[in-house]
Amino acid sequence: MPRIDPLELEQPGDQELARVFIASTMVEARRAEEVLSHHDVRYAVVAEPIGRTLFGSPRNAAVFYVAAVDADLCASILTTNGLAFGVIEE
């Protein structure tokens, strides 16, 4: 499976990282992992805060990172597979 530790993507000599997808639910995150893995994309997933719930508890999302040179291709792949809502256009 191409999922790797975020620190592994940041090793010296590696390329710059780009945020490509934000999954606000576990279902979206699993689907994005499935799609990226199927296309042999190296990616890292990091939990990042996206706000608070109605009751004030912190809410996190799964943010997917890929090499910056692959970001446009990955965004296209995710969009084609029905995940356009979480794709980050940079």
C-alpha positions as CSV (number, residue, x, y, z in Angstrom):
1,M,0.0,0.0,0.0
2,P,1.5,3.4,-1.0
3,R,0.5,5.2,2.2
4,I,3.6,6.3,4.1
5,D,4.5,8.1,7.3
6,P,4.3,11.9,6.8
7,L,7.9,12.2,8.0
8,E,9.0,9.9,5.3
9,L,7.7,12.3,2.6
10,E,9.7,15.1,4.2
11,Q,13.1,13.4,4.1
12,P,16.0,15.5,2.6
13,G,16.0,15.1,-1.2
14,D,12.3,14.5,-1.4
15,Q,10.0,16.9,-3.2
16,E,7.8,19.6,-1.7
17,L,4.5,18.4,-0.3
18,A,1.1,19.6,-1.3
19,R,-2.3,19.2,0.4
20,V,-4.5,17.5,-2.1
21,F,-7.6,16.3,-0.2
22,I,-9.5,17.0,3.1
23,A,-11.8,14.2,4.3
24,S,-14.2,15.4,7.0
25,T,-15.6,11.9,7.6
26,M,-14.1,8.5,8.0
27,V,-16.0,7.2,5.0
28,E,-14.4,9.9,2.8
29,A,-11.0,9.2,4.2
30,R,-11.2,5.5,3.5
31,R,-12.5,6.1,0.0
32,A,-9.7,8.5,-0.8
33,E,-7.2,6.0,0.5
34,E,-8.7,3.3,-1.7
35,V,-8.6,5.5,-4.8
36,L,-5.0,6.7,-4.2
37,S,-3.7,3.3,-3.4
38,H,-5.4,1.8,-6.5
39,H,-3.5,4.4,-8.6
40,D,-0.2,3.6,-6.7
41,V,0.2,7.2,-5.4
42,R,2.5,7.8,-2.5
43,Y,0.6,9.8,0.1
44,A,0.5,10.7,3.8
45,V,-2.5,11.3,6.0
46,V,-2.4,13.7,8.9
47,A,-5.2,14.6,11.3
48,E,-5.6,18.4,11.4
49,P,-8.2,20.5,13.3
50,I,-10.9,22.0,11.1
51,G,-13.1,23.6,13.7
52,R,-15.4,22.8,16.6
53,T,-18.6,20.8,17.0
54,L,-21.8,22.4,18.1
55,F,-20.9,21.6,21.7
56,G,-17.4,23.1,21.4
57,S,-15.3,19.9,21.0
58,P,-12.5,20.1,18.6
59,R,-13.2,18.5,15.2
60,N,-10.5,17.0,13.0
61,A,-10.2,16.0,9.4
62,A,-7.9,13.6,7.6
63,V,-5.7,15.7,5.3
64,F,-4.0,13.9,2.4
65,Y,-0.5,15.1,1.3
66,V,1.3,14.1,-1.9
67,A,4.4,15.2,-3.7
68,A,3.7,18.7,-5.1
69,V,4.5,17.5,-8.6
70,D,1.7,14.9,-8.4
71,A,-0.9,17.2,-6.8
72,D,-2.8,18.1,-10.0
73,L,-2.9,14.5,-11.2
74,C,-4.1,13.3,-7.8
75,A,-6.8,16.0,-7.6
76,S,-8.0,14.8,-11.1
77,I,-8.0,11.2,-10.0
78,L,-10.0,12.0,-6.8
79,T,-12.5,14.2,-8.7
80,T,-13.0,11.5,-11.3
81,N,-13.8,9.0,-8.6
82,G,-16.5,11.1,-7.0
83,L,-14.5,12.9,-4.3
84,A,-14.5,16.4,-5.8
85,F,-16.0,18.0,-2.7
86,G,-12.8,17.5,-0.6
87,V,-10.2,18.2,-3.3
88,I,-8.0,21.2,-2.5
89,E,-7.4,23.4,-5.6
90,E,-4.1,25.3,-5.1
